[in-house]
Amino acid sequence: MRKPIIAGNWKMNNTIAATKALISDLIPLVKDAACDVVICTPYTDLATAVEMCKGTNIKVGAENVHWAEKGAFTGEISADMLVELGVEYVIIGHSERRQYFGETDATVNARVKAALAKGLKPIICVGETLEEREAGKTAEVVIRQTEGAFKDIDKAELDNIVIAYEPVWAIGTGKTATADDANDTIKVIRDTMAKLYCPKCAEDRVRIQYGGSMNPKNVKELMAMPEIDGGLIGGASLKAEDFSKVVNY
Ligand code: PGA
């Protein structure tokens, strides 16, 4: 059985003061969650988040990591820096990184390797744009992104990796993929993992989230789908009550 995992992606939101308020509201609301609960925060909030979440069921993640160990990469963050803070997860290849910051399948793969080498758990994002969807290329795109992200990644790492299927047109738009569409595309991703590794690995060990305007209203229907193992939540992760309703679906 794959344990569901609900992760918040705060994006570029919340100062340290806002982080303190949000997490103290959140802790009691999600303490009995049946799923894994993760919040991915801006770098400046990580130390506060890790400290506050100690001894709770909330895990903390970053929103990116560089592939190099260290060096002349102004503005970037290394896996060692995140590990030292006590961070456990890291989002890699979010569509906003692909769209605005030149992220490619190759850089996603390099970041995944760097994260795994230091014991961080990647949440790897894949998903098609509206243009690609309308051109009937959804499967082709998620297969290419999945194969690219997992190039030379050992089977032993599968338990430490989460995939998030996020159709770009559904992110922050209020438009959700229908539960059936999300389920079908996640099945395509799982079949790709079966081919890359083995059918049993893909079935038992690969957790695949849906992301894109998931909220307290639609979470139940999405999570009822057999292929959907959780959610990556943007907007609805910024309010403790909304996020807790998603977590406690
Ligand atoms: P959203 O963002 O829930 O605001 O659509 C999801 C994401 O980008 O991870």
Residues whose N, C-alpha, C, O or C-beta is under 5 A from the ligand:
A	BS01	PGA	N9 A170 I171 G172 T173 G211 G212 S213 M214 L232 I233 G234 G235 A236
